[in-house]
Amino acid sequence: MTMDALGLALLVGGFAFLVSGLIFLVPTRRKQSAQREIVDENLEQVDHYLREMRRGREDLP
């Protein structure tokens, strides 16, 4: 009887631990996705500016 109660308590506790961990991971993925988009936009801007600078050098005599 006590072993059944212990097993059930461990099962419920493990499930609660798993669910709480998943709850904390969900917002993190959204933040990473938003940060990745910002980084991608910044890289595109840098690439654009570098192309403009190279184009300006090609126009010089």
Residue, then its C-alpha position, 0 to 999 in steps of 0.5 A: m500500500t505504501m509503495d503504491a502511494l510512493g509510486l503515485a506521488l513520484l509519478v504525479g511529481g514528475f509530471a508536474f516537473l515536466v509540465s512546469g519545464l515546458i511552460f518556461l520553454v514556450p516563451t523562450r522560443r518566441k523570443q529567440s525567433a524574434q531575435r533571429e528576425i532582428v539579426d537577419e534584418n541587421l545582416e541584410q542592412v549591413d550587406h546593403y550598405l557594403r554593396e553601396m560602398r563597393r558601388g561607390r568605389e567602382d564609380l571612382p576613377 
